[in-house]
Amino acid sequence: MANNPFIGIGHNPEGPDLPLGLGMRLAQEPRAMDTFGTLNEGQKTQVISYIQAASTGDDAQNRIETAVTSLREGRLPQ
């Protein structure tokens, strides 16, 4: 996969699609975007799976914010 994360809807043969909300937030946080870009495929999948595990829209938004904050600080969300 290229250094640019895949953002969109549809089949991505290189791993899960980046949730649109996460892509939008990463675009607003260059440091978090840079960290995400340096992650290996497994780590990127871990971040995306963390967000996709949300049970509600509010939970997803909170998880996106947690992920962006963690990535901005150079770590994976937990």
MOGI-V889767 format. One record per pair of residues at least 12 apart in sequence whose C-alpha atoms are under 7 Angstrom apart, sorted by sequence separation. I is the first residue (numbers start at 1). J is the second residue. D is the distance in whole Angstrom. If there is no record, write none. Layout:
# MOGI-V889767
i,j,d
I,J,D
I,J,D
This chain:
# MOGI-V889767
i,j,d
6,18,6
7,19,7
8,20,7
51,63,6
1,14,6
7,20,6
51,64,6
7,23,6
16,45,7
15,45,7
18,48,6
47,77,7
5,37,7
4,37,6
3,37,5
36,71,7
32,68,6
35,71,6
35,72,7
32,71,5
35,74,6
32,72,4
31,72,5
22,64,6
26,68,7
